[in-house]
């Protein structure tokens, strides 16, 4: 994605976690609560299900739902720059697809999101981001 946009993902807001174990542990707790639980409960557990209730469960409706919320999910991560927005939007779209394929299994999506962010924070801690 960096080749496409010409800009790497901007991890500057996470720079204080690099090599700082206590900050990284606190960051992990915050990420699991806010992103793993918070974002998934709000976006997939509420908004996406309400969308289906309002517009129906047709393939077109669900496809538009996935696309719309993937874009919004990417936009919510604008602090990571355009590349971060695109990558996060794609990941958000994949999480939405998995959410529908697993018949609205919110706990699975919470775990996937939390583990994905955990891996990202571990990479940041070790200076690999």
C-alpha positions as CSV (number, residue, x, y, z in Angstrom):
1,X,0.0,0.0,0.0
2,X,2.9,2.3,0.7
3,X,4.0,1.9,-2.9
4,X,0.6,2.8,-4.1
5,X,0.3,6.0,-2.0
6,X,4.0,6.9,-1.7
7,X,3.6,7.5,2.0
8,X,4.3,5.0,4.8
9,X,1.7,4.5,7.6
10,X,2.2,7.2,10.2
11,X,2.8,5.6,13.6
12,X,4.1,8.8,15.2
13,X,1.2,8.8,17.8
14,X,2.5,5.5,19.0
15,X,6.2,6.5,19.2
16,X,6.3,6.7,23.0
17,X,5.5,2.9,23.2
18,X,8.7,1.9,21.4
19,X,10.9,0.2,24.0
20,X,8.7,1.3,26.9
21,X,7.3,-1.9,28.4
22,X,5.0,-0.2,31.0
23,X,3.5,2.2,28.4
24,X,3.1,-0.7,26.0
25,X,1.2,-2.8,28.6
26,X,-1.1,0.2,29.4
27,X,-1.5,0.7,25.6
28,X,-2.5,-3.0,25.2
29,X,-5.3,-2.6,27.9
30,X,-6.5,0.6,26.2
31,X,-6.5,-0.9,22.8
32,X,-8.4,-4.0,23.9
33,X,-11.0,-1.9,25.7
34,X,-11.4,0.9,23.2
35,X,-10.7,-0.8,19.9
36,X,-11.3,-4.5,20.5
37,X,-14.5,-4.0,22.5
38,X,-15.5,-0.4,21.9
39,X,-15.1,-0.2,18.1
40,X,-16.5,-3.6,17.4
41,X,-19.5,-3.2,19.7
42,X,-20.3,0.2,18.2
43,X,-19.5,-0.4,14.6
44,X,-20.4,-4.1,14.0
45,X,-22.5,-4.9,17.0
46,X,-24.7,-1.8,16.7
47,X,-24.4,0.2,13.5
48,X,-24.0,-2.6,11.0
49,X,-26.8,-4.6,12.5
50,X,-29.1,-1.6,12.6
51,X,-28.2,-1.0,8.9
52,X,-29.4,-4.5,8.1
53,X,-32.5,-4.1,10.1
54,X,-33.3,-0.9,8.2
55,X,-32.2,-1.8,4.7
56,X,-32.7,-5.5,4.8
57,X,-30.3,-8.4,4.4
58,X,-29.9,-8.6,0.7
59,X,-26.5,-9.1,-0.9
60,X,-26.6,-5.6,-2.3
61,X,-27.5,-4.1,1.1
62,X,-24.9,-6.1,3.0
63,X,-22.2,-5.2,0.3
64,X,-23.0,-1.6,0.6
65,X,-23.0,-1.8,4.4
66,X,-19.5,-3.4,4.4
67,X,-18.2,-0.8,2.0
68,X,-19.7,2.1,3.8
69,X,-18.5,1.1,7.2
70,X,-15.0,0.1,5.9
71,X,-14.7,3.6,4.5
72,X,-15.8,5.1,7.8
73,X,-13.5,2.8,9.8
74,X,-10.6,3.9,7.6
75,X,-11.6,7.6,8.0
76,X,-11.6,7.1,11.8
77,X,-7.9,6.3,11.6
78,X,-6.9,9.4,9.7
79,X,-4.1,10.1,12.2
80,X,-2.2,7.3,10.5
81,X,-2.1,9.1,7.2
82,X,-3.6,8.1,3.9
83,X,-1.8,4.7,3.8
84,X,-3.0,3.9,7.4
85,X,-6.6,4.9,6.4
86,X,-6.5,2.6,3.4
87,X,-5.0,-0.3,5.2
88,X,-7.4,0.1,8.2
89,X,-10.4,0.5,5.8
90,X,-9.4,-2.8,4.1
91,X,-9.0,-4.5,7.5
92,X,-12.3,-3.1,8.6
93,X,-14.0,-4.4,5.5
94,X,-12.5,-7.9,6.1
95,X,-13.7,-7.8,9.7
96,X,-17.1,-6.9,8.5
97,X,-17.1,-9.8,5.9
98,X,-16.0,-12.2,8.6
99,X,-18.7,-10.8,10.9
100,X,-21.4,-11.6,8.4
101,X,-20.0,-15.0,7.4
102,X,-19.9,-16.0,11.0
103,X,-23.6,-15.0,11.5
104,X,-23.0,-11.8,13.5
105,X,-20.5,-13.5,15.9
106,X,-19.3,-10.3,17.7
107,X,-17.1,-12.1,20.2
108,X,-15.0,-13.6,17.4
109,X,-14.5,-10.2,15.8
110,X,-13.6,-8.6,19.1
111,X,-10.9,-11.2,19.6
112,X,-9.6,-10.9,16.0
113,X,-9.4,-7.1,16.3
114,X,-7.8,-7.3,19.7
115,X,-5.2,-9.8,18.6
116,X,-4.4,-7.8,15.4
117,X,-3.9,-4.7,17.5
118,X,-1.8,-6.6,20.0
119,X,0.5,-7.8,17.2
120,X,0.8,-4.2,16.0
121,X,1.7,-2.9,19.4
122,X,4.3,-5.6,19.9
123,X,5.8,-4.6,16.6
124,X,5.8,-1.0,17.7
125,X,7.4,-1.9,21.0
126,X,10.3,-3.7,19.2
127,X,10.7,-0.9,16.7
128,X,9.5,-2.9,13.8
129,X,6.8,-0.5,12.6
